[in-house]
Amino acid sequence: MRPKVADGDFFDMSLNECPYPPLPEVQEAAKRSIERAHLTLDAISTKLGAAIADHHGVPATDVLVGPGSGSLLQQLFTTIAGPSGATVHAWPSWEAYPIMAANAGSRTIGVPLAGDVHDLDAMAAAVTPDTRMVLVCNPNNPTGTAVGPAAMRAFLDALPSDVVVVIDEAYRDFSADEVADGIELYRNDDRVCVVRTFSKSYSLLSLRVGYLVAHGKVTERLRGTTFFNRVSSVAQDAAMAALAAHETIARRWAETRNERDRVREALVEQGWQVSPSEGNFLWIATPEHAEALTGFCAENGVVVCGKPGEGVRVTIAEKAANDAFVDAAGRFSP
């Protein structure tokens, strides 16, 4: 839901963008790379894939790079679920999942959340012989809630051996240690496929760089389409520079967590129902006021992501934007 915004400057807090620009060394890497943009160079991201593999301590053959995590998820829907299979996932979750399934000619089974968190028992029960994938968005978009290690392991134990379990970790870098680590689970379970991205936490959203980590039973089926889902050389070089600056960028994640928790505390004090979040956004569960709150914020120069009948998701942005949203939320009167 995209409301009409009042005239003048406004804060856009609807897209889960990172408020920090790329680090100077990342920008320099991209500038150097553009000088060779007329060449094919590393068409299938071999060097970046190797850097990611080294970063996580996994075989390079288990890493697949693509133009954003969305592209990789679409490859999974097309190749693994296919036109005859089904994918089980929680709902609400990322709204693109049913669209991707439709693109692949397959279908999704959306299992309602239980109190804004994944209902893992219900998801396991929803698996049928037609199920090819089970998808867990962790932390979940839009609610920000997350599944812990013990719960995720128990969930895996409850699933059939032939189902691919995709863990979408687009926002994991903003989460705490008690959130399940998909890559650690992958090491001992060949059903687990982890999808991550440089878009949010590494400030490379418009360059489109993502990757997945999975065993050969998954990666070998996807590689045939990799050449047609290429990452530009500029994006590859920027991503490698960002990965090399991991420790510096991680301090930004901590700052985002602190700001997120500050904003949540202020909203809770105002009386809003806000789930504890492990992403770079907050979810206000207000099904009866979602549209009105979204419109009121827009009238006051703040754009948020309103989901009619469900709630409002607001991205943690620069402090001035966050304060403007808290102020608007505090003045809102249904």
C-alpha positions as CSV (number, residue, x, y, z in Angstrom):
1,M,0.0,0.0,0.0
2,R,1.7,3.2,-1.2
3,P,-0.1,6.4,0.1
4,K,-0.1,9.8,-1.4
5,V,2.7,11.9,0.3
6,A,2.4,15.4,1.3
7,D,4.2,18.0,-0.8
8,G,7.8,18.7,0.2
9,D,10.6,16.6,1.5
10,F,9.7,13.3,3.1
11,F,11.3,10.2,4.7
12,D,10.8,6.9,2.9
13,M,10.8,4.2,5.5
14,S,8.9,1.6,3.4
15,L,11.5,-0.3,1.5
16,N,13.9,-1.8,4.2
17,E,16.8,0.2,2.7
18,C,20.0,0.7,4.6
19,P,20.6,4.3,5.7
20,Y,24.3,4.0,5.3
21,P,26.0,4.5,1.9
22,P,28.7,2.0,0.8
23,L,32.0,2.4,2.5
24,P,34.6,4.5,0.7
25,E,36.7,1.5,-0.2
26,V,33.6,-0.2,-1.7
27,Q,32.9,2.8,-3.8
28,E,36.5,2.9,-5.0
29,A,36.3,-0.8,-6.0
30,A,33.2,-0.1,-8.0
31,K,34.8,2.9,-9.7
32,R,37.9,0.9,-10.7
33,S,35.7,-1.9,-12.0
34,I,33.8,0.4,-14.3
35,E,37.0,1.0,-16.3
36,R,36.7,-2.6,-17.5
37,A,33.0,-2.7,-18.1
38,H,33.6,-3.4,-21.8
39,L,35.0,-6.8,-21.0
40,T,33.3,-10.1,-20.1
41,L,35.6,-10.7,-17.1
42,D,34.3,-13.2,-14.4
43,A,30.9,-14.0,-16.0
44,I,29.8,-16.6,-13.4
45,S,31.3,-14.8,-10.3
46,T,34.0,-17.4,-9.6
47,K,36.1,-15.0,-7.5
48,L,33.2,-13.6,-5.5
49,G,31.9,-17.1,-4.9
50,A,35.3,-18.2,-3.6
51,A,35.5,-15.2,-1.3
52,I,32.0,-16.0,0.1
53,A,33.0,-19.6,0.6
54,D,36.2,-18.6,2.4
55,H,34.2,-16.2,4.6
56,H,31.8,-18.9,5.7
57,G,34.3,-21.8,5.6
58,V,32.3,-23.8,3.1
59,P,33.3,-25.4,-0.3
60,A,33.2,-23.1,-3.2
61,T,31.1,-25.6,-5.1
62,D,28.4,-25.1,-2.5
63,V,28.1,-21.4,-3.2
64,L,26.0,-19.9,-6.0
65,V,26.0,-16.1,-6.7
66,G,23.1,-14.3,-8.3
67,P,21.7,-10.8,-8.9
68,G,20.1,-10.4,-5.6
69,S,18.5,-13.0,-3.3
70,G,15.2,-12.5,-5.1
71,S,16.7,-13.8,-8.3
72,L,18.1,-16.9,-6.5
73,L,14.8,-17.6,-4.9
74,Q,13.1,-17.4,-8.3
75,Q,15.6,-20.0,-9.6
76,L,14.7,-22.2,-6.6
77,F,11.0,-21.9,-7.3
78,T,11.5,-22.6,-11.0
79,T,14.0,-25.4,-10.6
80,I,13.1,-27.2,-7.4
81,A,9.4,-26.6,-7.0
82,G,8.7,-26.5,-10.7
83,P,5.3,-26.5,-12.4
84,S,4.0,-29.5,-10.4
85,G,5.2,-28.9,-6.9
86,A,4.2,-26.8,-3.9
87,T,6.1,-24.7,-1.4
88,V,5.1,-24.3,2.2
89,H,5.9,-21.0,3.9
90,A,4.5,-18.9,6.7
91,W,2.1,-16.0,6.1
92,P,2.3,-13.1,6.2
93,S,5.9,-13.3,5.0
94,W,7.6,-11.7,2.0
95,E,4.9,-11.0,-0.5
96,A,7.1,-12.0,-3.4
97,Y,7.0,-15.7,-2.6
98,P,3.5,-16.4,-4.1
99,I,4.5,-14.3,-7.1
100,M,7.7,-16.3,-7.7
101,A,5.7,-19.5,-7.4
102,A,3.2,-18.3,-10.0
103,N,6.1,-17.4,-12.3
104,A,7.2,-21.0,-12.0
105,G,3.7,-22.4,-12.5
106,S,3.7,-23.8,-9.1
107,R,1.8,-23.0,-5.9
108,T,2.4,-22.0,-2.3
109,I,0.7,-23.0,0.9
110,G,0.7,-20.1,3.3
111,V,0.5,-21.2,6.9
112,P,-0.7,-18.4,9.2
113,L,1.7,-17.1,11.8
114,A,1.0,-17.7,15.5
115,G,1.4,-14.5,17.3
116,D,3.6,-13.0,14.6
117,V,6.0,-15.9,14.7
118,H,6.3,-19.0,12.5
119,D,3.9,-21.8,13.5
120,L,6.5,-24.6,12.8
121,D,4.2,-27.4,13.9
122,A,1.5,-26.2,11.5
123,M,4.0,-25.8,8.7
124,A,5.3,-29.3,9.1
125,A,1.7,-30.6,9.1
126,A,1.0,-28.7,5.9
127,V,3.7,-30.7,4.0
128,T,2.2,-33.2,1.5
129,P,3.7,-35.5,-1.1
130,D,3.5,-32.6,-3.6
131,T,5.7,-30.4,-1.4
132,R,9.1,-29.8,-3.0
133,M,10.2,-26.9,-0.8
134,V,9.6,-25.5,2.6
135,L,10.6,-21.8,3.0
136,V,11.5,-20.1,6.2
137,C,12.1,-16.4,6.2
138,N,14.3,-15.9,9.2
139,P,14.0,-13.1,10.4
140,N,10.6,-12.9,8.9
141,N,9.6,-10.0,6.7
142,P,7.4,-8.1,7.7
143,T,7.1,-9.1,11.4
144,G,10.8,-9.2,12.2
145,T,10.4,-12.3,14.4
146,A,12.8,-15.1,14.2
147,V,13.2,-18.9,14.8
148,G,15.8,-20.0,17.3
149,P,18.4,-22.8,16.8
150,A,16.6,-25.4,18.8
151,A,13.2,-24.8,17.3
152,M,14.7,-24.9,13.8
153,R,16.5,-28.2,14.4
154,A,13.3,-29.7,15.7
155,F,11.5,-28.4,12.7
156,L,14.0,-30.0,10.4
157,D,13.6,-33.3,12.2
158,A,9.8,-33.2,11.5
159,L,10.2,-32.8,7.8
160,P,10.6,-35.5,5.1
161,S,14.1,-36.3,3.8
162,D,13.2,-35.3,0.2
163,V,12.0,-31.8,0.8
164,V,14.4,-28.9,0.2
165,V,14.4,-26.4,3.2
166,V,15.2,-22.9,2.0
167,I,16.1,-20.4,4.8
168,D,15.8,-16.9,3.5
169,E,18.3,-14.9,5.7
170,A,18.1,-11.5,3.9
171,Y,18.0,-9.8,7.3
172,R,20.0,-12.1,9.5
173,D,23.0,-9.7,9.9
174,F,20.8,-7.4,11.9
175,S,19.8,-10.2,14.3
176,A,21.2,-11.5,17.6
177,D,23.1,-14.7,18.2
178,E,20.1,-16.6,19.5
179,V,18.6,-16.7,16.0
180,A,19.2,-19.9,14.0
181,D,22.2,-19.8,11.7
182,G,21.2,-21.4,8.4
183,I,24.7,-22.0,7.3
184,E,25.5,-23.9,10.5
185,L,22.4,-26.1,9.9
186,Y,23.4,-26.6,6.3
187,R,26.8,-28.1,7.3
188,N,25.0,-31.2,8.8
189,D,21.8,-31.4,6.7
190,D,21.9,-31.7,2.9
191,R,18.3,-30.5,2.7
192,V,19.1,-27.0,3.9
193,C,19.6,-24.2,1.4
194,V,20.5,-20.7,2.7
195,V,19.9,-17.6,0.7
196,R,21.6,-14.3,1.7
197,T,22.1,-10.9,0.2
198,F,24.5,-7.9,0.1
199,S,21.5,-5.6,-0.5
200,K,20.5,-4.7,3.0
201,S,23.3,-5.1,5.5
202,Y,26.2,-4.4,3.1
203,S,24.5,-1.3,1.5
204,L,24.5,-2.6,-2.0
205,L,20.8,-2.7,-2.7
206,S,20.8,-1.3,-6.3
207,L,23.9,-3.3,-7.4
208,R,21.9,-6.6,-6.9
209,V,24.2,-9.2,-5.3
210,G,23.0,-12.2,-3.5
211,Y,24.2,-15.8,-2.9
212,L,23.0,-19.1,-1.7
213,V,24.8,-21.9,0.2
214,A,23.6,-25.4,-0.4
215,H,24.8,-28.9,-1.1
216,G,25.3,-30.3,-4.6
217,K,21.8,-31.8,-4.7
218,V,20.6,-28.2,-5.0
219,T,23.4,-26.2,-6.6
220,E,23.9,-28.7,-9.4
221,R,20.3,-28.3,-10.5
222,L,20.6,-24.5,-10.5
223,R,24.0,-24.0,-12.3
224,G,22.4,-24.5,-15.7
225,T,20.6,-21.2,-15.5
226,T,23.4,-19.3,-13.7
227,F,24.9,-17.8,-16.8
228,F,21.6,-16.1,-17.6
229,N,21.3,-14.7,-14.0
230,R,24.7,-13.0,-14.0
231,V,26.0,-10.4,-11.5
232,S,27.8,-7.4,-13.1
233,S,31.6,-7.1,-12.7
234,V,31.0,-3.8,-10.9
235,A,28.7,-5.4,-8.4
236,Q,31.1,-8.3,-7.9
237,D,34.0,-6.1,-7.1
238,A,31.9,-3.9,-4.8
239,A,30.7,-7.0,-2.9
240,M,34.2,-8.4,-2.5
241,A,35.4,-5.1,-1.1
242,A,32.4,-5.0,1.3
243,L,33.1,-8.6,2.4
244,A,36.7,-7.6,3.1
245,A,35.4,-4.8,5.3
246,H,33.1,-7.1,7.2
247,E,34.2,-6.0,10.7
248,T,33.7,-2.3,9.9
249,I,30.2,-2.9,8.4
250,A,29.3,-5.1,11.4
251,R,29.5,-2.1,13.6
252,R,26.8,-0.5,11.5
253,W,24.6,-3.5,12.1
254,A,25.0,-3.0,15.9
255,E,24.1,0.7,15.5
256,T,21.0,-0.3,13.5
257,R,20.0,-2.8,16.3
258,N,20.4,-0.1,18.9
259,E,18.3,2.3,17.0
260,R,15.7,-0.3,16.2
261,D,15.3,-1.2,19.9
262,R,15.1,2.5,20.8
263,V,12.3,3.2,18.4
264,R,10.4,0.0,19.4
265,E,10.6,1.1,23.1
266,A,9.2,4.5,22.2
267,L,6.3,2.9,20.2
268,V,5.5,0.5,22.9
269,E,5.3,3.3,25.4
270,Q,2.8,5.0,23.1
271,G,0.6,1.9,23.4
272,W,1.4,0.2,20.0
273,Q,1.7,-3.6,19.7
274,V,5.2,-4.0,18.3
275,S,6.9,-7.4,18.1
276,P,10.5,-7.7,19.1
277,S,12.4,-7.5,15.8
278,E,15.6,-9.2,14.6
279,G,15.5,-7.3,11.2
280,N,16.2,-3.7,10.3
281,F,12.5,-2.9,10.5
282,L,9.6,-3.0,13.0
283,W,6.1,-4.4,12.6
284,I,3.2,-2.7,14.2
285,A,0.3,-5.1,14.4
286,T,-2.8,-2.9,14.0
287,P,-5.2,-4.6,11.5
288,E,-8.0,-2.1,12.2
289,H,-5.8,1.0,11.8
290,A,-3.1,0.0,9.2
291,E,-4.5,2.1,6.4
292,A,-5.3,5.1,8.5
293,L,-1.9,5.1,10.2
294,T,-0.1,4.7,6.9
295,G,-2.0,7.7,5.4
296,F,-1.5,9.8,8.5
297,C,2.3,9.2,8.4
298,A,2.4,10.1,4.7
299,E,0.5,13.4,5.4
300,N,3.3,14.1,7.9
301,G,6.2,13.4,5.6
302,V,6.9,9.7,6.5
303,V,6.2,6.9,4.0
304,V,5.8,3.4,5.7
305,C,4.7,0.1,4.3
306,G,1.1,-0.4,5.2
307,K,-0.6,-3.8,4.8
308,P,-4.3,-3.3,4.9
309,G,-6.0,-5.5,7.5
310,E,-2.7,-6.6,9.0
311,G,-0.3,-3.9,10.1
312,V,2.4,-1.4,9.3
313,R,6.1,-2.2,8.7
314,V,8.6,0.6,9.2
315,T,12.2,0.5,8.2
316,I,14.9,1.7,10.7
317,A,16.5,4.7,8.9
318,E,18.5,7.7,9.9
319,K,17.7,9.1,13.4
320,A,15.8,12.1,12.0
321,A,13.5,9.8,10.0
322,N,13.0,7.5,13.0
323,D,12.1,10.4,15.3
324,A,9.7,11.8,12.7
325,F,7.9,8.5,12.5
326,V,7.7,8.1,16.3
327,D,6.3,11.6,16.5
328,A,3.7,10.9,13.9
329,A,2.8,7.6,15.5
330,G,2.4,9.3,18.8
331,R,0.1,12.0,17.4
332,F,-2.1,9.5,15.4
333,S,-5.7,9.4,16.6
334,P,-7.9,6.7,14.9
